[in-house]
Amino acid sequence: MKQTGKVIDLRSDTVSVPTPEMLQAMMQAQVGDDVYGEDPTANRLEAMTAELLGKEAAVFVASGTMANLVSIRAHTEPGDEVILDANSHSFHYECGGYAAVAGVTFWLVQGDRGIIQPEQIAAAVRADNVHFPRSRLVIIENTHNRGGGTVYPVETVRRIADVCRQHDLRLHMDGARLLNACAAAGAEPADYARHADSVAICLSKSLGCPVGSLVAGSGEFARRARRLRKMLGGGMRQVGYLAAAGIYALQHNVERLAEDHQHARLLADGIRRTGGLQLKYDPPETNMLYFDVLPPRTPADVQAVLRKEGILLNDASGTTFRAVTHLGVTRADIEKAISVLQTHFG
Ligand code: TLP
């Protein structure tokens, strides 16, 4: 493979690496043993996140997967049922942890690009009958990954919360990219979070941190989550070095998310002008876009061309590719990707 210059990595925003400034903040972190509650930087990140989301408390965890798992387990008992969209990350990409660790079942409803409606949730709630599992939790994903980076309207979340209250269900928001949703919707994180019993946000995606996620909720929820995190092996000692990256990201990398969204739209404009590729969801709402390769060209053709040009993309499934913009991708990178796609698939 002959390759000159920078690799343009559009596989995921998870591939972003810390900037020198973020590394500097990490090196200067004050740390202590976080299992003793003595890491001042982790404590500060948790307090900042709780405040950002308007919740009583937050807990720093290793990953988005752990954030969701801890939340599912905290809200349910084994045998309970969880209602969520059929394309949810928790269903597809979290190794079945909900079943293996939390012992719950999933009731899948078909959302529109991942967005589920309150009426669908009401219809999925189990009757009170000795044969049935107990419906206990709803998970919504905002933005929705497999839906194309889709944003929940705040009003839909409010109406979902109403349904949850009526049926004594808890509401968890997988907000791995909640701050992208806020940038796109012009909403504050707390506008969404106030309707959910727990909210997970990821630092290691579009915010550019090397590691980390947080879950926020009531004080009681956070106590349960902290104990579950320890049970899962996620008590992380001098974790302040990582928390410092999170603090830096919340202070410096949130405003720039709109730029990633612009880049995704720019790439979509370029793909729209090709004959051989077709956007699956058009236009992209946030920092990800999906597109299909039209016959006679094949996914293998696309991968071969891109690899040669130093552009990395994930194939989502079949003929579909996903491209994700993030702070490691510049406008010039997007322009190069467009020119390569137009040259080979125009
Ligand atoms: N998503 C990753 C892959 O796992 C697919 C990606 O590249 O997009 N919730 C949502 C909505 C996510 O997109 C992800 C990661 C997670 C949770 C899990 O986060 P991590 O990877 O930190 O466990």
Boltz pocket constraint, residues with backbone or C-beta under 6 A from the ligand:
constraints:
  - pocket:
      binder: B
      contacts: [[A, 11], [A, 12], [A, 13], [A, 14], [A, 62], [A, 63], [A, 64], [A, 65], [A, 66], [A, 68], [A, 89], [A, 90], [A, 93], [A, 141], [A, 143], [A, 144], [A, 145], [A, 174], [A, 176], [A, 177], [A, 202], [A, 204], [A, 212], [A, 213]]
      max_distance: 6.0
